Structures are given as C-alpha cells and as structure tokens.
C-alpha cells in the first residue's frame, strides 16, 4: 500500500500541495480527479521523487521512501507513465519496451515479457517500427507497456486518455481492469475524463487548489456529485 501523509510542495512563494494525505491500496484503482492547475501532476512527480517533497511523508509497502531518488523508487516496484507519454521516438517499439527492463539483471533484461504483447497486441505487430511513427494512442499503449515491463507493484498513470481516440481509450480501460483484477498491483490514475475514471475507480480523490476536497468509493461518484466538482 502507498501511504501519503501531510505532503507539501511549493513553487517559489506558491503553496502548490497543501497537506495531502491518502492511501492507494493493492488490488484497487484509485482515481485522482481535478481541473487543470490544481497540482495533480506535481503530486505524481513528488511520488516519483522527480520533485522532492518539502514536508510530509511517503511510504510504500511499509517503508519510508520520501528521500528516495527516482531510480530507487523504480527498484522498489513503482512505475510512472507521465503525461505526454515521453517515449523514445527514434527507438523501435521493442527497444522502448526493453528500456523498461533496466532494473533487472542479465538475461531478464534482454527479452520483452510476453504478457506485454498479450495486453497490447498492436505492440507485437509494430515492434520493429520506430516509436515516433506510431499514432498517439499507440504511443500511449507503448508508454504503459514500457512501465509494465518493470513488473511494478504500483503503477502511476498521468491522464492516459489525453488526446487519443475513443477506441484506444476503451482498450486501455480493459487493460487497467485486467491489471486491477490480478490483485497484486496498486494503481493510481490521474484523470480529467470523468466517465473513464468513474468506470475504473474503486476509490476516488478530488483535488482543488492543492488540497483533497472530497474522497470516497468509486461506485458513489455520481451520487456524491463528483462530476460537477471536476467539470471544466
């Protein structure tokens, strides 16, 4: 389980994250919703160690990781799919996926796990194509596949539906459901697309102005007025 306690972050004189506290449980999808500019991506970067937290604590599987560097968090079993995907456009699909194996030793780091291609068949079909030649939706699948190649126990996704076609959004939804159903992974999903989040969420969190202003179970999102809280 990921446990975040009283997390604070500042940019200059601006207080961006204001004492955030929440848990992300294994076997569940926790959806973090909020409008643009409320601090969602900043929070994820703090969780990955890309931005050091100014105050508060982050624990993963009972161990304090607040001071861990990004690579240490990867080795601890945490994977991050950033907004904008950030694949390597000049590398092939297969080479991009192999980058996700960097935490493993020897021969284990030299072959793409078969389950990646089973989750995303299009990546097998295009494994010799350059990442930059893929559509936006295919690049998103590649970014998720690369993260999963590290066999994480916590998967963090930053707006995976942004700018991609509805058919691929549906495919990604199916994959996230399969991963959650395995019961051995915690998933933290940042999303602005309400319907996508409502379909997947076991737990939801709503952010506004750097604070969590509402949280609850996914099945209660509609009755608890979450749609109105995150509408642009």
C-alpha positions as CSV (number, residue, x, y, z in Angstrom):
1,X,0.0,0.0,0.0
2,X,1.1,3.6,-0.8
3,X,0.6,5.9,2.2
4,X,0.9,9.7,1.8
5,X,0.8,11.8,4.9
6,X,0.7,15.6,5.1
7,X,2.5,16.2,1.8
8,X,3.5,19.8,1.0
9,X,5.2,21.3,-2.0
10,X,6.0,24.9,-3.1
11,X,7.0,26.7,-6.3
12,X,8.7,29.9,-5.2
13,X,6.2,31.5,-2.9
14,X,3.2,29.5,-4.2
15,X,1.9,26.7,-1.9
16,X,1.1,24.0,-4.6
17,X,0.4,20.9,-2.5
18,X,-1.3,21.6,0.9
19,X,-1.0,18.8,3.3
20,X,-2.2,15.9,1.2
21,X,-3.0,12.6,2.9
22,X,-4.4,9.5,1.3
23,X,-3.8,5.7,0.7
24,X,-3.6,3.7,-2.5
25,X,-4.4,0.1,-1.9
26,X,-3.1,-3.0,-3.7
27,X,-5.8,-4.6,-5.9
28,X,-7.6,-1.3,-6.4
29,X,-7.7,1.6,-8.8
30,X,-7.5,4.9,-7.1
31,X,-8.6,7.8,-9.4
32,X,-7.4,11.3,-8.7
33,X,-9.6,13.9,-10.4
34,X,-9.4,17.7,-10.6
35,X,-9.3,20.6,-13.0
36,X,-6.2,21.8,-14.7
37,X,-3.7,23.5,-12.5
38,X,-4.7,22.1,-9.1
39,X,-1.4,20.2,-8.5
40,X,-2.1,16.7,-9.8
41,X,1.0,16.3,-11.9
42,X,3.1,18.0,-9.2
43,X,1.9,15.4,-6.8
44,X,2.8,12.5,-9.1
45,X,6.3,14.0,-9.6
46,X,6.7,14.1,-5.8
47,X,5.6,10.5,-5.5
48,X,8.3,9.5,-8.1
49,X,11.0,11.7,-6.5
50,X,11.3,13.9,-9.6
51,X,10.4,16.8,-7.3
52,X,11.4,16.5,-3.6
53,X,8.6,16.9,-1.1
54,X,9.1,19.9,1.1
55,X,7.3,18.3,4.0
56,X,5.3,15.2,4.8
57,X,6.0,11.5,4.2
58,X,5.5,8.9,1.5
59,X,5.5,5.2,2.5
60,X,5.4,2.3,0.1
61,X,4.8,-1.3,1.4
62,X,5.5,0.0,5.0
63,X,8.9,1.6,4.1
64,X,9.6,5.3,4.1
65,X,10.6,6.4,0.5
66,X,10.3,10.1,1.0
67,X,14.0,10.6,0.4
68,X,14.4,8.0,-2.4
69,X,15.7,9.1,-5.8
70,X,13.6,8.2,-8.8
71,X,15.6,5.1,-9.7
72,X,15.4,3.9,-6.2
73,X,11.6,4.1,-6.4
74,X,11.6,2.2,-9.6
75,X,13.7,-0.6,-8.0
76,X,11.2,-0.5,-5.1
77,X,8.5,-1.6,-7.6
78,X,6.9,1.8,-8.7
79,X,6.3,2.7,-12.3
80,X,5.2,6.0,-13.8
81,X,3.6,6.8,-17.1
82,X,3.9,10.6,-17.4
83,X,1.5,13.0,-19.2
84,X,2.7,13.3,-22.8
85,X,4.0,9.7,-22.8
86,X,7.7,10.6,-23.3
87,X,8.6,7.5,-25.4
88,X,11.8,7.4,-27.3
89,X,10.8,8.4,-30.8
90,X,13.9,7.2,-32.6
91,X,14.0,3.8,-30.9
92,X,11.8,0.9,-32.1
93,X,8.8,-0.3,-30.1
94,X,10.8,-3.3,-28.9
95,X,13.7,-1.1,-27.8
96,X,11.4,1.2,-25.9
97,X,9.9,-1.8,-24.1
98,X,13.4,-3.1,-23.3
99,X,14.1,0.2,-21.6
100,X,11.5,-0.8,-19.0
101,X,13.6,-3.8,-18.0
102,X,16.6,-1.8,-16.9
103,X,16.1,-2.7,-13.2
104,X,16.6,-6.4,-13.9
105,X,19.9,-8.2,-14.2
106,X,21.4,-10.3,-17.0
107,X,19.2,-12.2,-19.4
108,X,16.0,-11.0,-17.7
109,X,16.6,-7.5,-19.2
110,X,17.1,-8.8,-22.8
111,X,13.6,-10.0,-23.7
112,X,10.3,-8.3,-23.6
113,X,7.9,-10.2,-21.3
114,X,5.2,-12.0,-23.3
115,X,2.4,-10.6,-21.2
116,X,3.1,-7.1,-22.5
117,X,2.3,-8.2,-26.1
118,X,-0.8,-10.1,-24.8
119,X,-2.1,-6.9,-23.2
120,X,-1.2,-4.8,-26.2
121,X,-1.2,-6.9,-29.4
122,X,-0.6,-3.8,-31.5
123,X,2.9,-3.5,-30.0
124,X,3.8,-7.0,-31.2
125,X,2.7,-6.1,-34.7
126,X,4.7,-2.9,-34.6
127,X,7.7,-3.9,-32.5
128,X,10.2,-3.1,-35.3
129,X,8.6,0.3,-36.1
130,X,10.1,3.5,-34.6
131,X,8.1,4.8,-31.6
132,X,7.8,8.2,-33.3
133,X,5.9,6.6,-36.2
134,X,3.1,5.4,-34.0
135,X,-0.2,7.2,-33.5
136,X,-0.8,9.0,-30.3
137,X,-3.0,6.1,-29.0
138,X,-0.3,3.5,-29.9
139,X,2.3,5.6,-28.2
140,X,0.2,5.7,-25.1
141,X,0.0,1.9,-25.2
142,X,3.7,1.7,-25.6
143,X,4.3,4.0,-22.6
144,X,2.1,1.9,-20.4
145,X,3.7,-1.3,-21.8
146,X,7.2,0.1,-21.0
147,X,6.1,0.9,-17.4
148,X,4.6,-2.6,-17.0
149,X,7.8,-4.3,-18.3
150,X,9.4,-3.4,-15.0
151,X,6.8,-5.6,-13.3
152,X,5.7,-2.9,-10.8
153,X,3.6,-3.3,-7.8
154,X,2.4,0.3,-8.0
155,X,1.5,1.8,-11.4
156,X,1.0,5.6,-11.6
157,X,-0.7,6.9,-14.7
158,X,-1.0,10.6,-15.6
159,X,-4.0,11.3,-17.8
160,X,-3.6,8.3,-20.1
161,X,-6.7,9.3,-22.2
162,X,-5.4,12.7,-23.2
163,X,-5.5,13.3,-26.9
164,X,-6.2,9.7,-28.0
165,X,-9.1,8.2,-30.0
166,X,-12.1,6.5,-28.2
167,X,-11.3,3.0,-29.4
168,X,-7.8,3.1,-27.8
169,X,-9.3,4.6,-24.6
170,X,-11.5,1.6,-24.4
171,X,-8.6,-0.8,-24.9
172,X,-6.6,1.0,-22.2
173,X,-9.6,0.7,-19.9
174,X,-9.8,-3.0,-20.4
175,X,-6.0,-3.4,-19.6
176,X,-6.4,-1.4,-16.4
177,X,-9.3,-3.6,-15.3
178,X,-7.2,-6.7,-16.0
179,X,-4.3,-5.4,-14.0
180,X,-6.5,-4.5,-11.1
181,X,-8.3,-7.8,-11.2
182,X,-4.9,-9.6,-10.7
183,X,-4.9,-8.3,-7.1
184,X,-1.2,-7.8,-6.9
185,X,-0.8,-4.2,-8.0
186,X,-1.9,-0.8,-6.7
187,X,-3.0,1.7,-9.5
188,X,-3.1,5.4,-9.1
189,X,-4.8,7.1,-12.1
190,X,-4.9,10.8,-12.6
191,X,-7.7,11.7,-15.0
192,X,-9.9,14.6,-16.2
193,X,-12.2,12.4,-18.3
194,X,-14.9,11.7,-15.7
195,X,-16.6,8.8,-17.4
196,X,-13.3,6.9,-17.8
197,X,-12.5,7.5,-14.1
198,X,-16.0,6.5,-13.0
199,X,-15.8,3.2,-14.9
200,X,-12.5,2.2,-13.3
201,X,-12.4,3.7,-9.8
202,X,-12.5,1.6,-6.7
203,X,-11.6,4.8,-4.7
204,X,-11.7,8.4,-5.9
205,X,-10.0,11.6,-4.7
206,X,-10.9,15.1,-5.9
207,X,-8.2,17.8,-5.8
208,X,-8.8,21.6,-5.8
209,X,-6.2,24.3,-5.1
210,X,-3.6,21.8,-3.9
211,X,-5.9,20.0,-1.4
212,X,-8.0,16.9,-1.4
213,X,-11.5,18.3,-1.0
214,X,-13.5,15.0,-1.4
215,X,-12.9,11.3,-1.5
216,X,-14.9,8.1,-1.4
217,X,-15.7,4.9,-3.2
218,X,-15.9,4.7,-6.9
219,X,-19.5,3.4,-7.0
220,X,-20.6,6.6,-5.2
221,X,-19.0,9.1,-7.6
222,X,-22.3,10.1,-9.3
223,X,-24.4,10.4,-6.2
224,X,-21.7,12.3,-4.4
225,X,-21.6,15.0,-7.1
226,X,-18.1,14.3,-8.4
227,X,-19.0,15.1,-12.0
228,X,-19.8,18.7,-11.0
229,X,-16.7,19.1,-9.0
230,X,-14.4,18.3,-11.9
231,X,-16.4,19.8,-14.8
232,X,-14.4,22.3,-16.8
